Amino acid sequence: MHIIIATSVMFVLGLLFIGVSLPLYYKKVKPNSFYGIVPNIYGCDSDWYVKNKRGARKVIVISKVICVTSFIPLVIPEFSATIATIWIVGSCTAIDIIATYVHH
């Protein structure tokens, strides 16, 4: 059961990040300081759209990789609950680190 939970959590997290990034990729979000990969610190709207589209593209690619790799626990027969927990926490940490530094 823990294998299905680990796979489901990782797959849903990947889809969630894709869903959050798509409006930024298609330039549907106006410049603001809350929702975006790069805050609008320069006051230049066109620059904000370009940087957020580039960042959203990176997040979407990374999230697709996460969705595909989320099925690894189903392939490994000795995937215990401890490994499933480490898998979820480690992947979430990787997502957080990547999302934090994606604009550099």
Secondary structure, 3 states (H helix, E strand, C coil): CHHHHHHHHHHHHHHHHHHHHHHHHCCCCCCCCCCCCCCCCCCCHHHHHHHHHHHHHHHHHHHHHHHHHCCHHHHCCCCCHHHHHHHHHHHHHHHHHHHHHCCC
